[in-house]
Amino acid sequence: MFKVLQNTAIINSIFSSGNLVFSCILLERERERERERERERERERRNLLKNSLILAEQGFKKSICSAFLYVKKSLTLFQKVKNLLE
């Protein structure tokens, strides 16, 4: 009877060890998936930042162009008025 209990204890110990190893493997896989999700979030964040900078640059260029066009039109109008007064 003692031998049966001893063998049962050994078998239970083996299964417990196997379950522990399996749990560690699952935990490591989950950590790797979380690291990959974090890398993906970081890539998305960088892309959003890059796109925001591109849009800001385009907006700045448009506003500079608009300002130059306004100045050019103002100078043209001023020149016409000056010519009329002469």
Wavefront OBJ file of the C-alpha trace (Angstrom):
o trace
v 0.000 0.000 0.000
v 2.822 2.375 0.867
v 4.443 1.662 -2.529
v 1.187 2.573 -4.322
v 0.943 5.844 -2.381
v 4.603 6.562 -3.090
v 4.116 5.916 -6.834
v 0.969 8.070 -6.823
v 2.901 10.882 -5.138
v 5.666 10.582 -7.741
v 3.141 10.652 -10.588
v 1.388 13.669 -9.053
v 4.741 15.394 -8.664
v 5.586 14.719 -12.314
v 2.219 16.093 -13.454
v 2.620 19.137 -11.202
v 6.079 19.797 -12.620
v 4.726 19.400 -16.147
v 1.894 21.806 -15.390
v 4.366 24.302 -13.952
v 6.577 24.098 -17.048
v 3.532 24.426 -19.312
v 2.337 27.452 -17.315
v 5.780 29.066 -17.648
v 5.734 28.487 -21.407
v 2.263 30.040 -21.690
v 3.335 32.978 -19.553
v 6.409 33.592 -21.721
v 4.303 33.426 -24.882
v 1.881 35.959 -23.424
v 4.780 38.251 -22.499
v 6.125 38.009 -26.048
v 2.686 38.861 -27.470
v 2.498 41.855 -25.126
v 5.960 43.022 -26.233
v 4.852 42.721 -29.876
v 1.684 44.712 -29.139
v 3.824 47.367 -27.453
v 6.159 47.520 -30.466
v 3.113 47.878 -32.747
v 1.712 50.708 -30.590
v 5.109 52.422 -30.732
v 5.204 52.095 -34.549
v 1.676 53.547 -34.774
v 2.630 56.411 -32.463
v 5.709 57.217 -34.559
v 3.660 57.084 -37.767
v 1.031 59.414 -36.309
v 3.719 61.818 -35.168
v 5.410 61.688 -38.564
v 2.089 62.295 -40.346
v 1.303 65.180 -37.990
v 4.658 66.766 -38.754
v 4.071 66.355 -42.487
v 0.630 67.981 -42.204
v 2.039 70.813 -40.093
v 4.800 71.389 -42.633
v 2.286 71.448 -45.482
v 0.081 73.876 -43.564
v 3.063 76.102 -42.860
v 4.068 76.090 -46.535
v 0.512 76.961 -47.573
v 0.312 79.819 -45.092
v 3.703 81.172 -46.245
v 2.567 80.943 -49.873
v -0.694 82.665 -48.993
v 1.193 85.436 -47.201
v 3.497 85.957 -50.191
v 0.530 86.028 -52.567
v -1.198 88.571 -50.321
v 1.927 90.748 -50.244
v 2.338 90.419 -54.032
v -1.296 91.389 -54.652
v -0.976 94.285 -52.222
v 2.173 95.522 -53.968
v 0.501 95.169 -57.365
v -2.523 97.111 -56.132
v -0.278 99.729 -54.539
v 1.634 100.060 -57.821
v -1.627 100.525 -59.758
v -2.806 103.191 -57.328
v 0.583 104.898 -57.531
v 0.430 104.859 -61.333
v -3.069 106.347 -61.281
v -1.954 109.146 -58.987
v 0.981 110.090 -61.169
l 1 2 3 4 5 6 7 8 9 10 11 12 13 14 15 16 17 18 19 20 21 22 23 24 25 26 27 28 29 30 31 32 33 34 35 36 37 38 39 40 41 42 43 44 45 46 47 48 49 50 51 52 53 54 55 56 57 58 59 60 61 62 63 64 65 66 67 68 69 70 71 72 73 74 75 76 77 78 79 80 81 82 83 84 85 86
